[in-house]
Amino acid sequence: MPTQHSSNIGPSGPLCPRLRHILTGTFNSNFLHLLRFDSLTKSLTLLLSVPALGPHQYLAALPGDAGKGERIVYATTWAEQSSISAWRVTGLLGNGGMASGEPKVELINSRPIISAGSYLSVREQQAASSTSRAFLYQAGGPTGEVFALDTPSGAIGDRVQDLIFVKDMPDEGPQEGQRGSVAAERIRRDSSVDKTRKGLRYGAHSVEFDDVHSLAYVAHLGRNSILVYSVDPRSGQLTLQSEAHSPEAGDGPRHAVASRDGKWVFAVTEHTSYVDAYRLSPATTTSTPTLRHAQRLTILPPTAEAHSYRGDTIRLSPSGRYLVATTRGGKPEVKGWVRAWKLRQSSDDGDGEVAKGQGPPLDDSWSWACQTPTSGGKANAWEWAAKQPQPQKLNAAAREDGQEKDKNDDDDDLAVLTDDERGYVSVMRFSPSRERSAGIREVARAQLPGGKVDDEDRGGSCDLVEPSAQIPLSAHNGVTSEYEGASHAIWLD
């Protein structure tokens, strides 16, 4: 009989989930890993290691009701044939706190893409007819794609657009009888255009959306800029509108996200570890939407040398009030950093909107920072957990376990941080009400099973737990180094 798990803490009304799930890919093995976090015991446990299609470098989930106990996840695949794939994860905890069966991660389907994938975004769009459609967007190196999604099954459907990020190679439209484009076909056949994962170092690296203004932002390392696209609400296709160049040559914008109100775009630079804020000038009847640089802050402490680090991820908190960015050490002996800032508010009612007017959007008088346990390798990728209701009080069993509720927990958010160097997957807690040194801290950690057991202390300033050594699995014979490196992870519930 399948094991049933239930929460033993919760407020009156809906249960506060004690157990939550994380799915992670790797950079150097053909596995997806499903982990479970117990918020009461502060433990992170590996549940499944699933043979997959190749190293899965980036993940994204289809928006949906996690209360049903399942999610649809999409993944980039670094293999001889670059592809993206769809997976169904079942056996999660439903609204009643009960598992819907044994956990499973099953392949739905996959689609080939032109270049090595880097980043995925899933977007549901409301057309004029009030019908809703979902699209999957991929950006990686010289090219990207837009795919329609079959929302009942989660399968990746038809490719509706090829995206070309090579400068001075405009898309000349679809070839007769084909869904592809002339420019995409030229790139596919052109051996001088690097379509391998190395091409990500000087190509497009992310695609994110501003739902307020129906815009998409693509951060491009090689062009040293952020590309601004309009989004067709019916077809999901993108049209290039403008390009915003980074303040200094060689910055290399890697990831970019829009504020909740759409007034600002924040980018992290790979080569200089800066966070840049851009003010959006929306489209008018006589002008296209454009970005203008407004603020620059560094992720690094004052004594650090930027050339020793590589900026990585940037994310708004679930409330939209805080911004977190990460950077990686360029060598194993250089540990990475996580830093967070508060967005200036237009009000105190919790709507997460940044202040109107001419002032910079980020409060540079205060930030929270911590040093990660390792360099992060190719990862140090940060993803927030969705906000869940907080328990009003703990029951007797929880108090006996010594898990007294912290008075600051109501303001806290959870996140997952991945490490490629040692294969760590860490649950992080961000507590803005705490002092700087304790505002970002690790609460649980697991090590992926494909490499050797880690018995070395690799603690950083946000490291509060002992490394948990998983027993290596002999089936993980595809690992190309002594550790199985975690790439990108997402929360499923």
C-alpha positions as CSV (number, residue, x, y, z in Angstrom):
1,M,0.0,0.0,0.0
2,P,1.4,3.5,-0.9
3,T,2.7,5.4,2.1
4,Q,0.4,8.2,3.2
5,H,1.9,11.4,4.5
6,S,0.0,14.1,6.3
7,S,0.8,17.3,8.0
8,N,0.6,17.4,11.8
9,I,0.7,21.2,12.0
10,G,-1.7,23.7,10.6
11,P,-3.9,26.7,11.1
12,S,-7.6,26.5,11.5
13,G,-9.0,26.1,8.0
14,P,-6.7,25.0,5.2
15,L,-3.8,22.8,6.2
16,C,-0.3,24.3,6.2
17,P,1.7,21.8,4.2
18,R,4.5,20.2,6.2
19,L,6.0,18.3,3.3
20,R,7.0,20.0,0.0
21,H,8.7,18.7,-3.1
22,I,11.6,19.9,-5.2
23,L,12.7,18.6,-8.7
24,T,16.2,19.2,-9.9
25,G,18.2,18.5,-13.0
26,T,22.0,18.0,-13.3
27,F,24.8,19.2,-15.5
28,N,26.6,15.9,-15.9
29,S,24.2,13.0,-15.6
30,N,21.1,11.6,-17.3
31,F,18.9,11.9,-14.2
32,L,16.1,14.0,-12.7
33,H,15.9,13.9,-8.9
34,L,12.8,14.4,-6.8
35,L,13.4,15.5,-3.2
36,R,11.0,16.1,-0.2
37,F,11.5,18.9,2.4
38,D,10.0,18.5,5.8
39,S,9.3,21.9,7.3
40,L,8.9,20.5,10.8
41,T,12.1,18.4,11.1
42,K,14.0,20.7,8.6
43,S,15.2,17.7,6.6
44,L,15.6,17.3,2.8
45,T,15.4,13.8,1.5
46,L,15.9,12.3,-1.9
47,L,12.8,10.3,-3.0
48,L,13.6,9.4,-6.6
49,S,16.4,9.4,-9.2
50,V,14.8,9.0,-12.6
51,P,16.7,8.1,-15.8
52,A,16.0,11.0,-18.2
53,L,17.0,12.1,-21.7
54,G,20.4,13.7,-20.9
55,P,21.7,16.4,-18.6
56,H,18.7,18.6,-17.8
57,Q,20.0,22.1,-17.3
58,Y,16.9,24.2,-16.7
59,L,13.3,23.4,-15.5
60,A,10.0,25.2,-15.6
61,A,6.5,24.2,-14.4
62,L,3.1,24.6,-16.0
63,P,1.0,26.8,-13.8
64,G,-1.7,24.6,-12.2
65,D,-3.4,23.4,-9.1
66,A,-0.7,21.7,-7.0
67,G,-3.5,20.6,-4.7
68,K,-4.3,17.8,-7.1
69,G,-1.0,16.1,-6.2
70,E,0.6,16.4,-9.6
71,R,2.5,18.9,-11.8
72,I,3.8,19.2,-15.4
73,V,7.4,20.2,-15.7
74,Y,9.5,21.1,-18.8
75,A,13.2,20.7,-19.1
76,T,16.0,21.7,-21.5
77,T,18.2,18.7,-22.5
78,W,21.9,18.9,-23.3
79,A,22.4,15.9,-25.6
80,E,23.7,15.2,-29.0
81,Q,20.3,16.4,-30.3
82,S,19.3,19.4,-28.2
83,S,15.7,19.2,-27.1
84,I,13.1,20.2,-24.6
85,S,10.9,17.7,-22.9
86,A,7.7,17.5,-20.8
87,W,7.4,15.4,-17.6
88,R,4.5,14.6,-15.3
89,V,5.2,14.4,-11.6
90,T,2.6,12.5,-9.6
91,G,2.3,11.3,-6.0
92,L,2.7,14.8,-4.5
93,L,0.6,15.9,-1.5
94,G,-2.9,17.2,-2.3
95,N,-4.9,19.8,-0.4
96,G,-5.7,17.3,2.3
97,G,-2.1,16.8,3.1
98,M,-2.2,13.2,1.7
99,A,-0.1,11.7,-1.1
100,S,-2.0,10.7,-4.2
101,G,0.1,7.6,-4.6
102,E,3.8,6.6,-4.9
103,P,5.8,9.5,-6.3
104,K,6.5,9.2,-10.0
105,V,8.3,11.3,-12.7
106,E,7.2,10.2,-16.2
107,L,8.1,11.4,-19.6
108,I,5.2,12.9,-21.7
109,N,7.1,13.9,-24.9
110,S,10.0,15.8,-26.2
111,R,10.7,18.2,-29.1
112,P,14.0,18.9,-30.9
113,I,15.4,22.5,-30.9
114,I,18.1,24.1,-33.0
115,S,20.7,25.1,-30.3
116,A,21.5,24.0,-26.8
117,G,18.8,25.2,-24.5
118,S,19.4,27.6,-21.7
119,Y,16.1,28.9,-20.2
120,L,12.4,28.1,-20.3
121,S,9.3,30.2,-19.5
122,V,5.7,29.0,-19.5
123,R,3.1,31.6,-20.2
124,E,-0.7,31.3,-20.3
125,Q,-2.3,34.0,-22.5
126,Q,-5.8,35.2,-22.7
127,A,-6.9,35.9,-26.2
128,A,-9.6,38.4,-27.3
129,S,-12.1,35.5,-27.5
130,S,-11.6,34.9,-23.8
131,T,-10.1,31.5,-24.5
132,S,-6.8,30.7,-22.7
133,R,-3.8,29.2,-24.4
134,A,-0.4,28.2,-23.0
135,F,3.0,28.5,-24.7
136,L,6.5,27.3,-23.9
137,Y,9.4,29.8,-24.6
138,Q,13.0,28.7,-24.9
139,A,16.1,30.9,-25.4
140,G,19.6,29.5,-25.8
141,G,22.6,30.9,-27.7
142,P,21.8,32.0,-31.2
143,T,18.2,30.8,-31.3
144,G,15.0,30.1,-29.4
145,E,11.6,28.7,-30.0
146,V,7.9,29.1,-29.1
147,F,5.8,26.0,-28.7
148,A,2.1,25.6,-28.1
149,L,1.2,23.5,-25.2
150,D,-1.6,21.0,-24.8
151,T,-2.9,22.0,-21.4
152,P,-4.9,19.0,-20.6
153,S,-2.0,16.6,-21.1
154,G,0.9,19.0,-20.7
155,A,2.4,17.7,-24.0
156,I,4.6,20.0,-26.0
157,G,2.7,20.7,-29.2
158,D,3.5,22.5,-32.5
159,R,6.4,24.9,-32.9
160,V,4.8,28.2,-33.6
161,Q,7.9,30.4,-34.0
162,D,11.6,30.2,-34.4
163,L,13.5,33.1,-32.6
164,I,16.7,34.4,-34.1
165,F,19.1,36.2,-31.7
166,V,22.0,36.5,-34.1
167,K,22.5,40.2,-34.9
168,D,22.0,41.3,-38.6
169,M,20.2,38.0,-39.4
170,P,16.5,39.0,-39.5
171,D,13.8,36.4,-39.7
172,E,12.6,36.4,-43.3
173,G,9.4,34.6,-42.5
174,P,8.2,31.0,-42.8
175,Q,9.3,28.8,-45.7
176,E,6.4,27.6,-47.8
177,G,4.8,24.5,-46.3
178,Q,6.9,24.6,-43.2
179,R,6.6,26.1,-39.7
180,G,10.3,27.1,-39.5
181,S,11.8,30.2,-40.9
182,V,14.4,30.9,-43.5
183,A,16.8,32.4,-41.0
184,A,16.4,29.4,-38.6
185,E,17.1,27.0,-41.4
186,R,20.3,29.0,-42.3
187,I,21.5,28.8,-38.8
188,R,20.7,25.1,-38.5
189,R,22.9,24.4,-41.5
190,D,25.6,26.9,-40.8
191,S,28.5,25.2,-39.0
192,S,30.1,28.6,-38.2
193,V,27.3,29.4,-35.8
194,D,28.0,27.7,-32.4
195,K,24.8,25.8,-31.5
196,T,26.5,23.8,-28.7
197,R,26.3,24.7,-25.0
198,K,29.5,26.8,-25.5
199,G,27.4,29.1,-27.6
200,L,25.5,30.1,-24.4
201,R,28.5,32.0,-23.3
202,Y,28.0,34.7,-25.9
203,G,24.3,34.2,-26.9
204,A,20.9,34.6,-25.5
205,H,20.5,33.2,-22.0
206,S,17.0,33.9,-20.7
207,V,13.4,34.9,-21.6
208,E,11.0,36.4,-19.1
209,F,7.7,38.3,-19.3
210,D,6.0,41.5,-18.2
211,D,2.3,40.6,-18.1
212,V,1.2,44.2,-17.5
213,H,2.5,45.4,-20.9
214,S,2.6,42.1,-22.7
215,L,6.3,42.3,-23.3
216,A,9.1,39.7,-23.2
217,Y,12.7,40.3,-22.2
218,V,15.7,38.3,-23.5
219,A,19.1,38.8,-21.8
220,H,21.9,38.4,-24.3
221,L,25.5,38.0,-23.1
222,G,27.2,38.5,-26.5
223,R,25.2,41.5,-27.6
224,N,25.6,42.9,-24.1
225,S,22.0,43.9,-24.0
226,I,18.4,43.1,-23.2
227,L,16.1,42.6,-26.2
228,V,12.5,43.9,-25.8
229,Y,9.7,42.0,-27.6
230,S,6.0,42.5,-27.8
231,V,3.8,39.4,-27.3
232,D,0.9,38.5,-29.6
233,P,-1.9,37.5,-27.3
234,R,-3.5,35.2,-29.8
235,S,-0.5,33.3,-31.4
236,G,2.0,33.8,-28.6
237,Q,4.6,34.9,-31.1
238,L,7.2,37.6,-30.3
239,T,8.2,40.7,-32.3
240,L,11.4,42.6,-31.5
241,Q,10.7,46.2,-30.5
242,S,14.0,47.6,-29.1
243,E,17.3,46.8,-27.5
244,A,18.8,48.2,-24.3
245,H,22.6,48.0,-24.0
246,S,24.3,47.3,-20.7
247,P,26.1,50.4,-19.2
248,E,29.6,49.0,-19.7
249,A,31.2,46.9,-22.4
250,G,31.7,43.3,-21.4
251,D,29.0,43.2,-18.6
252,G,27.2,40.3,-20.2
253,P,23.5,40.5,-19.1
254,R,22.5,36.9,-18.2
255,H,19.0,36.9,-16.6
256,A,16.4,39.7,-16.5
257,V,13.0,39.9,-14.6
258,A,10.3,42.5,-14.6
259,S,8.7,44.1,-11.5
260,R,5.2,43.2,-10.7
261,D,3.8,46.5,-11.9
262,G,5.9,46.3,-15.1
263,K,7.6,49.7,-14.4
264,W,11.1,48.2,-13.9
265,V,13.3,45.5,-15.4
266,F,16.2,44.0,-13.3
267,A,19.1,42.2,-14.8
268,V,22.2,40.4,-13.5
269,T,25.5,40.6,-15.4
270,E,27.6,37.4,-15.7
271,H,31.0,39.0,-16.2
272,T,30.8,41.8,-13.6
273,S,28.2,40.5,-11.0
274,Y,26.1,43.7,-11.1
275,V,22.4,44.1,-10.7
276,D,21.0,46.7,-13.1
277,A,17.6,48.4,-12.9
278,Y,16.0,49.7,-16.1
279,R,12.9,51.9,-16.3
280,L,10.4,51.0,-18.9
281,S,8.9,53.6,-21.2
282,P,5.8,51.8,-22.5
283,A,4.8,51.9,-26.2
284,T,2.7,54.8,-27.4
285,T,1.0,55.5,-30.7
286,T,4.3,57.0,-32.0
287,S,7.0,55.0,-30.1
288,T,8.1,51.5,-29.3
289,P,8.7,50.2,-25.7
290,T,12.2,51.0,-24.5
291,L,14.3,50.5,-21.4
292,R,16.5,53.2,-19.8
293,H,19.2,52.4,-17.2
294,A,18.4,53.8,-13.8
295,Q,20.5,52.1,-11.1
296,R,23.5,49.7,-10.6
297,L,24.4,47.7,-7.5
298,T,27.0,45.0,-6.9
299,I,26.3,41.5,-5.5
300,L,29.9,41.3,-4.2
301,P,31.4,42.5,-1.0
302,P,33.7,45.6,-1.2
303,T,37.0,43.5,-1.2
304,A,36.0,41.1,-3.9
305,E,37.3,41.2,-7.4
306,A,34.6,41.0,-10.0
307,H,36.8,39.0,-12.5
308,S,36.8,36.1,-10.0
309,Y,33.1,35.7,-10.1
310,R,30.3,35.0,-12.6
311,G,26.8,36.5,-12.0
312,D,24.0,34.0,-12.3
313,T,20.3,34.2,-11.3
314,I,18.0,37.1,-10.4
315,R,14.5,36.6,-8.8
316,L,11.7,38.7,-7.3
317,S,10.4,37.4,-4.0
318,P,6.8,35.9,-3.9
319,S,5.5,39.2,-2.5
320,G,7.4,41.3,-5.2
321,R,8.9,43.4,-2.4
322,Y,12.4,42.0,-2.5
323,L,15.0,41.1,-5.2
324,V,17.6,38.3,-4.8
325,A,20.6,37.8,-7.1
326,T,23.4,35.2,-7.0
327,T,26.9,35.0,-8.3
328,R,29.3,32.0,-8.6
329,G,33.0,31.7,-7.9
330,G,35.1,31.4,-11.1
331,K,37.2,28.7,-9.4
332,P,36.5,26.0,-6.7
333,E,38.4,28.0,-4.1
334,V,36.2,31.1,-4.6
335,K,32.9,30.7,-2.9
336,G,29.8,32.3,-4.4
337,W,27.4,35.0,-3.0
338,V,23.7,35.6,-2.5
339,R,22.4,39.1,-2.0
340,A,19.0,40.6,-1.5
341,W,17.6,44.2,-1.6
342,K,14.2,45.7,-0.8
343,L,12.3,47.5,-3.5
344,R,11.1,51.0,-2.7
345,Q,7.4,51.0,-2.1
346,S,4.7,53.2,-3.4
347,S,2.6,52.2,-0.4
348,D,2.7,50.0,2.6
349,D,-0.3,47.8,1.7
350,G,1.8,44.9,0.5
351,D,1.0,45.3,-3.2
352,G,4.7,45.0,-4.1
353,E,4.7,48.0,-6.4
354,V,7.9,50.1,-6.6
355,A,7.7,53.8,-6.0
356,K,6.5,56.1,-8.7
357,G,8.8,59.0,-9.6
358,Q,12.4,59.4,-10.5
359,G,14.2,57.7,-7.6
360,P,16.0,54.4,-8.0
361,P,13.8,51.3,-7.4
362,L,16.1,49.4,-5.1
363,D,16.9,50.6,-1.5
364,D,20.7,50.7,-1.6
365,S,21.0,51.6,2.1
366,W,20.4,48.1,3.3
367,S,21.0,44.6,1.9
368,W,21.2,41.0,3.1
369,A,24.0,38.8,1.9
370,C,25.7,35.5,2.6
371,Q,28.5,33.4,1.1
372,T,27.5,30.0,-0.3
373,P,29.1,26.8,0.9
374,T,30.9,26.3,-2.4
375,S,31.7,28.2,-5.6
376,G,28.4,26.9,-7.0
377,G,30.2,25.6,-10.1
378,K,27.9,26.3,-13.1
379,A,24.9,26.7,-10.8
380,N,24.2,28.7,-7.6
381,A,20.7,29.0,-9.1
382,W,18.0,30.4,-6.8
383,E,14.3,29.7,-7.1
384,W,11.6,30.8,-4.6
385,A,8.9,28.5,-3.2
386,A,5.3,29.7,-3.6
387,K,4.1,31.4,-0.4
388,Q,2.1,29.1,1.8
389,P,-0.1,29.8,4.8
390,Q,1.8,29.9,8.1
391,P,0.6,27.9,11.1
392,Q,-1.0,30.0,13.9
393,K,0.5,27.7,16.5
394,L,2.2,24.4,16.8
395,N,0.5,21.4,18.3
396,A,1.8,19.5,21.3
397,A,3.8,17.0,19.2
398,A,5.6,19.7,17.4
399,R,6.5,21.5,20.7
400,E,7.8,18.3,22.1
401,D,10.2,18.1,19.1
402,G,11.5,21.5,20.1
403,Q,10.3,23.2,16.9
404,E,9.0,26.4,18.5
405,K,7.6,28.8,16.0
406,D,9.9,31.8,15.4
407,K,8.1,35.2,15.8
408,N,9.7,36.2,12.4
409,D,8.5,33.2,10.4
410,D,5.4,34.9,9.1
411,D,7.6,37.2,7.0
412,D,9.9,34.4,5.8
413,D,10.2,32.9,2.4
414,L,11.7,29.6,1.3
415,A,13.9,29.1,-1.7
416,V,16.1,26.3,-3.2
417,L,19.7,26.8,-4.1
418,T,21.6,24.4,-6.4
419,D,25.3,23.6,-6.4
420,D,27.2,22.1,-9.3
421,E,30.5,21.7,-7.6
422,R,29.5,19.2,-4.9
423,G,26.0,18.3,-6.0
424,Y,24.3,20.1,-3.1
425,V,20.6,21.0,-3.1
426,S,19.8,23.4,-0.3
427,V,16.6,24.8,1.1
428,M,17.2,28.5,2.0
429,R,15.2,30.8,4.2
430,F,15.0,34.5,3.6
431,S,14.0,36.5,6.7
432,P,13.9,40.2,5.9
433,S,12.9,41.1,9.5
434,R,16.2,39.7,10.7
435,E,19.6,41.5,10.9
436,R,21.7,41.4,7.8
437,S,24.0,38.5,8.8
438,A,21.0,36.2,9.5
439,G,18.6,37.3,6.8
440,I,19.6,34.6,4.3
441,R,20.5,31.2,5.7
442,E,20.4,27.5,4.9
443,V,17.9,25.3,6.7
444,A,18.4,21.9,5.0
445,R,20.7,20.3,2.5
446,A,21.0,17.1,0.5
447,Q,23.8,15.9,-1.8
448,L,22.9,14.3,-5.1
449,P,23.7,10.6,-5.1
450,G,25.8,10.1,-8.2
451,G,29.2,11.0,-6.9
452,K,31.3,10.2,-3.9
453,V,30.1,10.8,-0.3
454,D,31.1,14.3,0.8
455,D,33.0,14.3,4.1
456,E,34.6,17.7,3.8
457,D,33.3,20.9,5.5
458,R,32.5,23.4,2.8
459,G,30.5,25.9,5.0
460,G,29.8,29.5,3.9
461,S,28.2,32.3,5.9
462,C,24.7,31.2,5.0
463,D,25.5,27.6,5.9
464,L,23.8,26.5,9.1
465,V,23.5,22.7,8.6
466,E,25.9,19.8,8.3
467,P,26.2,18.3,4.8
468,S,24.0,15.3,4.5
469,A,25.8,12.5,2.7
470,Q,23.6,10.4,0.4
471,I,24.7,6.9,-0.4
472,P,26.0,6.8,-4.0
473,L,23.8,4.9,-6.5
474,S,25.7,2.5,-8.7
475,A,23.2,3.1,-11.5
476,H,24.6,6.7,-11.9
477,N,27.3,5.6,-14.2
478,G,26.9,8.5,-16.6
479,V,28.5,11.0,-14.2
480,T,31.5,12.6,-15.7
481,S,33.2,13.9,-12.5
482,E,33.5,12.8,-8.9
483,Y,30.3,14.6,-8.0
484,E,26.9,14.8,-9.7
485,G,26.3,18.5,-10.2
486,A,22.9,20.0,-9.5
487,S,21.9,22.4,-12.2
488,H,18.5,24.1,-11.6
489,A,15.7,23.1,-9.3
490,I,12.1,24.2,-8.8
491,W,9.4,23.7,-6.1
492,L,6.4,21.6,-7.1
493,D,4.0,22.5,-4.3
